[in-house]
Amino acid sequence: MRLYKIFSCSIENVFHVRCHFPLSTISGSHLKISTCDSGVREYPHRNGEAEVDFSLSFNTHCHIISLHIGQLLFSFHKHLSIQRQLADLEKLADLNEGEFTLAVFQNTDLHVTAEKKPCPLCPEEKFKACYGHKLHRHLQNLHWKISVEFEGYRMCICHLPCRIAKPNFVADQMFSKMGAHYHCIICSATITRRTDMIGHINRHVNKGETESRFITGKFSFLKNILYFAAWVIYDTWMTDMRKIHTQNYLGLLMRILQLIFCALAVLAEERKPIECLDAFGATGIMGLQWAKHLRSSVKVTINDCNENSVTMIQENCHLNKMKVKVNTKEEDNYEAIGDGEENTDTIEVTKMDANVIMHLRSFDFIHLDPFGTSVNYLDSAFRNVRNLGIVSLTSTDISSLYAKAQHVALRHYGCNIVRTEYYKELAARTVIAAVARAAARCNKGIEVLLAVALEHFVLVVVRVLRGPSPADDSAKKIRYLIHCQWCEERIFQKEGNMVEENPYQQLPCDCHGSMPGRTAVVLGPLWSGALFNTGFLRRMLFEAVQYGLDEVQPLLKTVVCEAECTTSKNFSTHGPFDENKQEECGVYIKTPDMLAESDVVPGKRKNTEVMRNATKRQKTDNSAEHPAFYYNIHRHSIKGMNMPKLNKFLNYLSEAGYRVSRTHFDPMGVRTSAPLAQFKTVLMKYSTPTYAGGQTEGPLHLTEDVQHQVFVQPYSSC
């Protein structure tokens, strides 16, 4: 037995492969490889003769793939794409010599008696089997005319999967491509382009290498075996990557669903019953979750414009023993399942456009989850939503929101953005700005309760405040952002309509004076207010604990710490009866203690006078808002220095007198009230030189010149 180390790979798997294949004259067929984990698979092979037993083992830690080869009996010749004459190439396709010419002179059709034959140099999915006259033209025009000649041999272009091209990553998925190539007659290398092949042959000639190495056979056959091994490994790796990607996507989707449910559960505690709408139901999983757990507190309406989706929603309601009320444009019919006499577990299923149903009816809670952007449905959502209701929306057009397609962001959101270190928060503020403008057009203001960006999703939950005054207050919070492209410092423009002579003076950094040219860009308009409401988030966390939603609790704790701009060790949770101490701007929250003090009948809205007094009591405390944006500690690290641990760095900033917390937008991000210059000063102070090798972290005493040095690097936007 021999052990060969092939190449590195990042897969954790071990399987055995056993191959028995005659490769003397058969071409274009497939090799059957049996694996212990996936059964028998068919893989294409190259020409030769062998009977091989080998096993592959590879893992993630050592990054080594071992190939165990037993006794080899082989006789390997030159590749079938290398021939002297066109007639030799036709023989590989079982075309008789002169068959095509004879048919032309006799004016007969080959397909009368002949059978369809495949091309020996093309896979079946690229060129299907055809009759002899068509195959002759294919071999002559596609393979023979663009071949490379060397010492009487023609190296024709080969489309067989002998060479695995570099995979392409598109939209988080990987696609492989088997490219066309040439086989070198001297060293058996595979070259993609014809001009590169001619240059490759010329380099062999210049070195004096003109003899073919195919006769040795041993190295070429071993290389052939490695091709098979690489193909099996790649196929297995692709299967594993698809499973991992699906699991991650479903995990993110589950957390989004649980966040929306917690927001609805908090609203259901304020007033009962509430009418909620899932505007894009699909399978109806979200509406079923609302009705299953909240019962009589909610009246659920699931809408979808697709007939198949409506049918699926009805079937899922029947499976969950829910009564169904089907309401379409043409008819209203009722269908019930269950023994209950009360109509508390009824789900209304509608089939109409989302804009239509939101124009026709009023709701307390509306969730929008279209495919892509939600801007087309914002006007309809805010037109009839009730006062103090909640609108939640999920945007999945991350290519535009994450500044990969800036022209699309300008078209959909009317916002100019570039790729920055805080691009996820930039995406959330872009969506909220569009929401605030849509609400203001309907004389309504908004209060942002939650804004979350998780890879493929941007979730925004806002509370609706009816009236022109809240609408004006929300519109004033939409501002432009000045972003320095050198040091990545950022600041919102000051309020006012007067044009400033030098807008660079608003930036805390002095890059404009020390760097040539224009150093900053104007982004926006963006939402400049808070992204979270601490009181609402704490009650969401309480509801998550009550209903046993374990997946979303760590995320909610992180967001609560981020809203308060505090570290996790200072985090504390309040009980349900302490929530009346949490203020939410402009919103009256009904808790058990408050209910006893008021004269409001349960299930009814508060009157206008009491609501106005509650609004006056709970004004917005701008000083308590969390700082806007965050800094990535790795992006501002100092070359040649070891950074302190992230949690220790948070303590250092807190000891310096700044508010500081981690952020869910970036695992290495730090949200702090400190400006970038002070951020870098503290980072430099507690960093240690790399050559010192010390794991001990402490203050570093620097000279005065080094302390005043500014470490900046240009940033090119994607």
C-alpha positions, 0 to 999 in steps of 0.5 A, spaced: 500 500 500 502 507 498 500 513 501 499 519 497 498 526 500 494 530 494 491 537 496 487 540 502 480 541 503 475 543 508 470 537 509 470 533 514 468 526 512 471 519 510 469 514 505 472 509 501 471 508 493 472 502 489 473 503 482 473 497 476 473 500 469 476 498 463 478 504 459 482 501 453 477 503 447 471 506 450 470 513 450 465 518 453 462 513 458 461 514 465 465 511 471 461 508 477 464 509 483 461 506 490 461 510 496 459 508 503 455 514 505 452 516 498 451 509 494 453 508 487 454 515 483 456 515 476 462 520 474 466 521 467 472 518 466 478 519 461 481 514 456 486 508 459 486 501 462 486 500 470 483 496 475 483 500 482 481 499 489 483 506 493 480 509 499 479 517 501 480 520 508 479 527 509 478 532 515 477 539 517 483 539 522 489 537 518 487 539 511 490 533 508 486 528 503 490 521 503 489 516 497 491 509 499 492 505 492 493 498 491 495 494 486 495 497 479 494 494 472 494 499 467 496 501 460 495 508 459 496 512 452 495 519 449 489 523 450 483 521 445 483 529 443 490 528 440 489 525 433 493 525 427 487 526 422 480 527 422 479 520 420 482 518 426 477 522 430 471 520 426 473 512 428 472 514 435 465 516 434 464 509 430 464 513 423 466 509 417 471 512 413 468 515 407 461 514 410 459 521 409 462 523 403 459 517 400 452 519 402 453 526 399 455 523 392 449 518 392 444 523 394 442 519 400 440 520 407 444 517 413 439 517 418 435 512 414 439 506 416 444 509 421 443 510 428 445 516 432 452 517 435 455 521 441 461 526 440 467 522 443 469 529 446 463 532 448 459 530 454 451 528 453 448 534 456 452 539 451 452 535 445 446 530 444 447 524 440 445 525 432 446 522 425 453 521 422 452 527 417 451 532 423 456 529 427 461 529 422 460 537 421 460 538 429 467 534 429 470 538 423 468 545 425 468 545 433 474 540 434 478 540 428 478 547 425 480 550 432 486 545 434 493 546 435 498 542 431 505 540 433 509 535 430 504 532 426 499 531 431 492 535 432 490 537 439 483 538 439 479 542 444 476 537 449 469 538 453 469 532 457 469 534 465 477 532 465 478 539 468 474 542 474 474 549 473 474 554 479 467 555 482 463 561 482 459 564 488 453 567 486 448 569 491 450 565 497 450 559 492 456 555 488 456 553 481 461 549 478 463 549 471 466 544 466 470 549 461 473 547 454 480 545 454 486 542 450 490 537 453 498 538 452 501 532 448 508 533 452 506 534 459 499 532 459 497 539 462 490 542 461 490 549 458 483 553 457 485 558 451 488 556 444 493 562 445 495 560 451 496 553 449 500 555 443 504 559 448 505 553 452 507 548 447 512 554 445 515 554 452 516 546 451 520 547 445 524 553 448 526 548 453 528 543 449 522 538 451 519 535 445 518 528 447 511 526 449 511 523 456 504 519 455 508 513 454 511 512 462 503 512 463 504 511 471 504 519 473 498 520 468 494 515 470 495 517 478 493 524 475 487 521 472 485 518 479 486 524 482 481 527 478 476 522 480 478 523 487 477 531 486 470 530 483 467 525 488 470 530 494 467 536 490 460 533 489 460 531 497 462 538 499 457 541 495 451 537 498 454 538 505 454 546 503 447 546 501 445 542 507 449 547 512 446 553 508 439 551 508 439 550 516 442 557 517 437 560 513 431 556 517 434 558 523 434 566 521 427 565 519 425 562 525 428 568 529 425 573 525 418 569 526 419 569 533 421 577 534 414 578 530 410 574 535 413 577 541 412 584 538 404 582 537 404 579 544 406 585 547 401 589 543 396 584 545 397 585 552 396 593 551 389 592 548 384 586 547 382 584 542 386 586 536 386 585 529 392 583 525 394 582 518 399 577 515 399 581 508 403 575 505 401 569 508 404 564 503 403 557 507 400 561 513 405 559 518 406 566 521 398 567 522 397 560 525 402 561 530 399 568 532 392 564 533 395 558 536 398 562 542 394 568 543 387 565 542 382 570 543 386 576 544 387 576 536 383 576 530 388 573 525 387 575 517 391 571 513 392 574 506 395 572 499 394 573 492 396 566 489 390 561 489 395 555 491 397 559 497 390 560 499 389 553 498 395 551 502 393 556 508 386 553 508 389 546 509 394 548 514 388 551 518 385 544 518 391 541 520 391 545 526 384 544 528 382 552 526 376 555 524 377 558 517 373 564 514 374 564 507 373 571 504 375 573 496 372 578 492 367 574 489 364 570 495 364 570 502 363 563 505 365 560 512 368 553 513 369 551 520 373 545 524 372 543 531 367 542 536 368 549 540 362 553 539 365 560 540 368 563 534 375 565 538 379 560 534 377 563 527 382 565 522 380 569 516 383 567 509 383 572 504 385 572 496 386 579 494 392 584 493 395 586 499 394 594 497 387 592 496 386 589 503 389 594 507 385 600 503 379 596 505 380 595 512 383 597 518 388 593 523 392 594 529 397 590 527 400 589 520 406 585 518 409 586 511 414 580 508 414 581 500 419 578 496 424 584 496 423 591 498 416 593 502 416 600 499 410 599 494 406 597 500 407 602 505 402 607 503 397 602 504 399 600 510 399 607 514 393 609 511 388 605 515 392 602 521 389 604 527 392 609 532 398 606 537 398 600 532 404 597 530 407 596 523 412 591 522 416 589 515 421 585 513 426 587 507 430 582 503 433 586 498 440 586 501 443 587 494 441 594 494 440 595 502 447 593 503 450 598 497 451 592 492 446 595 487 447 603 489 442 605 483 437 600 486 437 603 493 436 610 490 430 608 485 427 604 491 428 608 497 431 615 494 437 614 498 444 615 496 449 610 500 456 607 499 459 600 502 461 602 509 463 598 516 456 600 519 453 598 512 448 593 516 445 599 520 445 604 514 440 599 511 436 599 517 436 607 517 434 607 510 428 603 511 426 607 517 427 613 513 422 610 507 417 608 513 417 615 516 416 618 509 410 614 508 407 615 515 408 622 514 404 623 507 398 620 511 399 625 517 402 620 522 408 619 525 412 613 528 416 611 534 421 605 532 421 599 537 426 595 533 430 594 528 434 588 526 439 586 520 440 579 520 444 577 514 438 576 509 433 580 513 432 587 515 426 587 520 423 594 522 418 594 527 414 601 528 409 604 532 404 609 529 402 615 532 396 619 529 396 626 528 400 632 524 405 633 530 408 626 531 408 626 523 412 633 523 417 630 529 418 624 525 420 628 519 425 632 522 429 626 524 430 624 517 437 627 515 443 627 511 449 623 514 457 626 512 461 620 512 469 621 511 472 616 506 479 616 510 478 615 517 470 613 517 468 618 522 461 620 521 456 625 523 449 627 522 448 634 519 445 639 523 438 641 523 436 647 518 436 650 511 441 654 511 447 652 506 454 652 510 460 654 507 464 649 509 460 642 511 467 639 513 467 643 519 462 638 522 466 632 522 470 631 528 476 629 524 481 633 520 482 629 514 480 634 510 485 639 512 491 633 512 489 629 506 488 632 498 482 632 495 475 631 497 475 626 503 467 626 505 461 624 502 454 625 503 449 619 504 442 619 505 437 621 507 437 617 513 433 616 519 437 619 525 433 617 531 433 611 535 433 604 533 430 601 539 425 602 545 428 599 551 421 598 555 418 595 549 424 590 548 424 588 555 417 586 555 418 582 548 424 579 552 418 577 558 414 574 552 419 570 549 420 567 556 413 566 557 412 562 551 419 558 551 422 562 545 429 560 547 432 561 540 430 569 540 432 570 547 440 571 546 438 576 541 433 580 545 438 580 550 443 583 546 439 588 543 436 590 550 444 592 552 445 595 545 438 600 546 441 602 553 448 602 551 451 598 557 455 591 557 451 585 558 454 584 566 450 590 567 444 587 564 438 586 568 431 584 567 424 587 570 418 583 572 411 584 568 409 589 574 415 593 573 414 595 566 410 601 567 416 604 570 419 604 562 417 610 558 415 609 551 415 616 547 408 618 546 405 612 548 401 610 553 402 602 556 396 599 559 399 594 565 395 591 571 397 597 576 395 602 571 389 599 569 387 599 576 388 607 577 384 608 570 377 608 569 378 605 562 373 599 561 378 593 559 377 592 551 376 599 549 381 605 547 383 610 552 379 617 550 382 623 547 383 627 554 387 621 558 391 619 552 393 627 551 395 627 558 399 621 558 403 623 552 405 630 556 407 625 561 412 621 557 416 626 553 422 623 549 429 623 553 434 625 547 439 624 552 438 617 553 438 615 546 443 610 544 449 613 540 448 612 532 452 607 529 458 603 531 466 602 530 469 595 528 475 594 532 478 590 527 478 595 522 481 600 526 486 596 529 494 598 529 499 595 525 504 591 529 500 591 535 496 586 539 489 588 540 486 587 547 480 582 548 473 585 546 470 585 553 476 588 556 476 593 551 469 595 553 471 596 560 476 600 558 472 605 554 467 605 560 472 607 565 474 612 560 467 615 562 464 613 555 457 609 554 459 603 551 455 596 548 456 591 543 451 591 537 448 585 534 449 588 527 457 586 527 460 581 532 466 585 533 462 592 533 462 597 539 457 602 539 460 608 544 459 615 545 466 616 544 468 619 538 473 616 533 479 619 535 478 617 543 476 610 540 483 609 537 487 613 543 484 608 548 485 602 543 492 604 542 493 605 550 491 598 551 494 594 545 501 591 546 507 590 541 507 584 537 514 582 538 513 583 545 509 576 545 505 578 551 498 575 552 498 580 558 494 586 556 495 593 560 496 600 558 502 602 553 506 608 555 508 611 548 512 617 547 508 624 545 510 623 538 506 617 537 500 619 542 499 624 537 500 620 531 493 618 527 492 612 524 488 612 518 487 608 511 483 610 505 477 606 504 474 604 497 467 603 497 464 597 493 
